[in-house]
Amino acid sequence: MGYKKYYTNKIIWYLITLVIAVVLNFILPRLMPGDPVSAIAARAVDGMTDSTAIQAVYEDYAEKFGVNLPMSTQFLIFIKNALRGDFGVSFSQYPRTVGNIIASSVWWTVCLQLPAILLGWILGNVLGAVSAYKKGIFDKGVLPVFLFMSNVPAFGMATVLLYVFSLKLGLAPSSGGYGFDLIPSASITFFRSVLAHYQLPFWSVVLITVGGQAIGMRSMSIYELNADYVKYSRFMGIKDRKIVGYVFRNAMLPQITGLAMSIGTMIGGALVAEIIFSYPGLGTTLLAAVKGRDYPLISACTLIITIMVLLANLFVELIYGVIDPRIKAAQQD
Amino acid sequence: MRKRLNKWTALVTVGAMTMTLLSGCQKAAPTDGTGQTSKAEETTQTAAQTTTAEEKKDSADAGSTPRNETLYFNGQQWGTINDWNPLSSNSNNAMAITQQDNARVIVYETLFMYNMLDGKLYGLLGKDYSWNDGQTELTITLNPDAKWSDQTPVTAQDVAYTFDCHKKYATAQGSDYSNYIDSVVAKDDHTVIFKAKLDDKGLPVNPLKVVEYVPKIYVMQKAYLQKVEQRNGNDADKIKQDRMDDFVASGPYKSYYNDDQKVVFVRDDNYWGKALWGKLPAPKYITHVIYENNAAGDTAFKSGEVDVSQQFITNVQKLWEEDGLPISTYIDEAPYGVCATMPTAFFNVEKPGLDRKEVRKAIAMAVDYDQIIASAMSNQSPSFKDVPRSIMNPTSGEQALVNQDALKDYQFTGNDVEGAKALLDKAGIVDKDGDGIREIDGKNLNFKAECPDGWTDWNASLEIVAAAGSKIGIGIETYFPDANTFYDDMTTRKFDICMWNPPAASVANPWGRAMAFMSTDYAGLKVNWTGNYGGYINEDANNLLKKIPLETNKDTLKEYYTELSRIYLDEVPSFSLMYRPMLFHAVNESVWTGFPQLDDGDNIPPTDCTDGYGIAALYNLVNVK
């Protein structure tokens, strides 16, 4: 019964948040200065000289994109179509559909970011816990190195990796998702090429993630290590490995929140790696959409981010109830 | 026990990370051009390795394209392609569909190819053309060898039906050209007549626009167009949005593969053009990798992954002088290419202050163009001392149409701060309140100069314009919004000073460029995409602009263009900041060589081996031994 009320409350609040977020996702891009028809019209009328014909092309696009309609009407159309999974046609890549654009780029982002975030998170937590518990070289050597790296801006880290490993050492390709001379196929050559192109973007994300996670984990672990239950366990003669297990579990809670947030915002976070390494993905799609005032594409991308953040948070909150019953109890009070 | 655990964990944590990083990487292509031998070896090896695979698949979307059979490009294709439809206005398929003054003719073909070096049209699907006396009918004879990729002949009916479709479905091209071309009629299978639209007096509205169609608009197959019409129920919108994946074209290449990272074309070995060119183009494949930005494209170009670069490269000469890379340009020394366009600062003449020609001219006189050319363009432009100002670009064909002697008194070559100050003082535009900024009617002269953010050479140029303003007591602040905001400002005249390109080289220029500088028609547009963005109105200039398209006498044309240039330099409704190549054209000769060069006697323009008559270069390429 306790769980049911806890979960119901959470889900209702998240639904309300989703509705507000969807409205903002729709309205905010449309409040930006600039004309969404401009870019496409610029391409269409290039070289045209008859003023009436130019005006006709411009108005045709304005009508097709529906930007002349009142915003409330546009919103109703957007909601009606979105509920059917149809986000309409992109303005900047007209007549490609938003669904098609997202489908072709989202998996590159997920496959790059998800493993990178998870590995960075795992390595960071292991390093933090080990630094706190073992000290020595981990605390004085490895951790500061990763802390230094985590403070390097993402574009700086990506550029350094590109310069050193690709341009100077020639160990990795400089751009793209697969070899410039390849055609995708189910071959070992292609797979190896994808893997090789994956390395630099992947490590540019991992290396700057580890330090931040490690320092958080270290602080939490030190706090936990000084807790009475640890001292008591030691007096009892319980093995180190067992105690580390207890400490880990208790120190993990804030880290899980951090992980959920990272996963939720991974689309935006992929941008730097995608730009520096010309790696395909949703980050650059979103950036291009913003620059091109591509309202349908912006709304769809931000909706994905919104839903991912909400789902990640909801998942964490729900799992908290299981991991730490104190939270559920506190919520129920 | 604790020490051992410590060591083990250290080994696993650090070792695993390093090893994963290193093991996952494989040796990439050599990064400098000094290793030509290794590159050649690698090429041979790659070719040998892939030959078997090629034989096995060929039609399958698998494997790779051999490096020594593939010509790689950058700087043309940005983003995923949308379609293969020349009726669409947003194909975003630059390598296949670029219907502009020098149309890209590797997939679809035009009737003629324009050569900016001599200003002439060269036959492609068309063989020859002639006007009747009144310039009301342009008769074109088709090349009898021309065939579609399905091996049916290209006929006059195809040419006529293409125009009919553009007109019927109100494509961007159809909407424009139907104002100048009344109809296109097939006289017989190999003769087609373009009938010009006539005005009330029975004169052609604009014969220049009729000729402009010929090297610009692709010819499409009538039978295929009818198929597309049928499957779309003759619905104009649907037809213009049809992806045309099954397209029929007449060019030497066809689609091979495309995704969001590249577009690959394969040569059609049955291409009819063997009869025209004497052979097939050398590269079997043409690939354009879709780079995220110029930097990524440059890196690939330097490392030999790109053969032809259509990107601006700062200090391009350093690539061969200092880095020793096998890279070259059309000309070995500055300006390294053929400059055919002139990025220009347009004044909003409706703005108080900028409505005075003394203010406009003073700003233009004070700008340090040599600094712009040296820094922003890294000397890839002739100076205004080398090629004095007019409405002409620096090509010899256009320069022959202006009498520079008559313009001497109106010239300005820049950095003339004292002259600019004197001009303003004489006009009574002075700084009365001592704040360092001159006033008109008590109001300080403060302006914003804008161009899109991230266009670094343009941004740097406008900074130099702003610096010139401060030297002569005119406040100029730079403003670099994102491209869309800029387009909005420029086309709706919400700017003080904006920077944009007028038309470059084409069969309709310099008339088209003169229109972009001074056409009164454009000044009145509600949303102006075409030129004269600042709204300058001069009836004398407009009358000349109306006479030029109907004039065929070269001396009279020269007179008109000289007078237009005089008005332009005297009134300064806008001023060019530099000359600039229409297309950048740098080539990496680590795999292919034989690219066009100045004075090589071939008369092939540096249009990246793909545009207009520049495609002739594809037939001269050979592999580096």
Interface residues (C-beta under 8 A of the other chain):
Chain A: P33 G34 D35 P36 S38 A39 I40 A41 A42 R43 A44 V45 D46 G47 M48 T49 D50 S51 T52 A53 I54 Q55 A56 V57 Y58 D60 K64 Q93 Y94 P95 R96 I101 S104 S105 L123 V126 L127 V130 K134 G136 I137 F138 V142 L162 F165 S166 L167 K168 G170 L171 A172 P173 S174 S175 G176 G177 Y178 G179 F180 D181 L182 I183 P184 S185 A186 S187 T189 F190 R192 L195 A196 Y198 Q199 W203 D240 E274 I275 I276 F277 S278 Y279 P280 T284 A288 K291 G292 R293
Chain B: R2 L5 N6 T9 A10 T13 V14 M17 L21 L22 G24 C25 Q26 K27 A28 A29 P30 T31 T46 A60 D61 A62 G63 S64 T65 P66 R67 T70 Y72 G79 T80 N82 D83 S88 S89 N90 N92 Q100 D101 A170 A172 Q173 S175 D176 S178 N179 Y180 K209 K216 D237 Q241 Y256 Y257 D259 D260 Q261 K262 V264 T287 V289 I290 Y291 E292 N293 A296 T299 A300 S303 E305 P481 D482 A483 N484 T485 Y487 D488 T491 P503 G512 M515 D521 Y522 G524 L525 K526 V527 W529 T530
